[in-house]
Amino acid sequence: MPHPESGGVAQLRGELSDLLSLPLEESDYALALSELGMEVDPPAPFGPGAWLSELVSQLRTAG
């Protein structure tokens, strides 16, 4: 039986991957995080883009 959140995880992973494929600056990633409602700073040592990349990587192993 599939995990009930597996579709949501796959969708989030896809959305973040699409965002990362755009030619954006770090400030643009910070704005995107804000627009998504993520009102926290990325954990050290990550900038917004690196944090998004790390999230996608972790979602690949989780999903």
C-alpha positions as CSV (number, residue, x, y, z in Angstrom):
1,M,0.0,0.0,0.0
2,P,1.5,3.4,-1.0
3,H,2.3,5.9,1.7
4,P,-0.6,8.4,1.8
5,E,1.8,11.4,1.4
6,S,3.9,9.9,-1.4
7,G,1.9,11.8,-4.1
8,G,2.4,15.1,-2.2
9,V,6.1,14.4,-1.7
10,A,6.5,13.7,-5.4
11,Q,4.6,16.8,-6.3
12,L,6.7,19.0,-4.0
13,R,9.9,17.5,-5.3
14,G,8.8,18.2,-8.9
15,E,7.7,21.8,-8.0
16,L,11.0,22.5,-6.3
17,S,13.0,20.9,-9.1
18,D,11.1,23.1,-11.6
19,L,11.9,26.2,-9.6
20,L,15.6,25.2,-9.4
21,S,15.8,24.7,-13.2
22,L,15.0,28.4,-13.7
23,P,18.0,30.8,-14.2
24,L,17.5,32.6,-10.9
25,E,19.8,34.6,-8.6
26,E,20.0,33.8,-4.9
27,S,17.8,36.8,-4.1
28,D,15.1,35.4,-6.5
29,Y,15.2,32.0,-4.6
30,A,14.8,34.0,-1.3
31,L,11.8,35.7,-2.8
32,A,10.3,32.4,-4.0
33,L,10.7,30.9,-0.5
34,S,8.9,33.9,0.9
35,E,6.1,33.6,-1.6
36,L,5.8,29.9,-0.7
37,G,5.2,31.0,2.9
38,M,8.6,29.7,4.2
39,E,9.3,32.6,6.5
40,V,12.4,31.2,8.0
41,D,16.0,31.7,6.9
42,P,17.8,28.6,5.5
43,P,19.9,26.8,8.0
44,A,23.6,27.5,8.0
45,P,25.6,27.1,5.8
46,F,22.9,27.1,3.1
47,G,21.7,30.0,1.0
48,P,18.2,29.8,-0.4
49,G,19.2,28.0,-3.6
50,A,21.4,25.5,-1.9
51,W,18.7,24.8,0.7
52,L,16.2,24.1,-2.0
53,S,18.6,21.7,-3.7
54,E,19.2,20.0,-0.4
55,L,15.4,19.7,0.2
56,V,15.0,18.1,-3.2
57,S,17.8,15.7,-2.5
58,Q,16.2,14.7,0.8
59,L,12.7,14.3,-0.8
60,R,14.2,12.0,-3.4
61,T,15.4,9.6,-0.6
62,A,12.1,10.1,1.4
63,G,9.7,9.5,-1.6
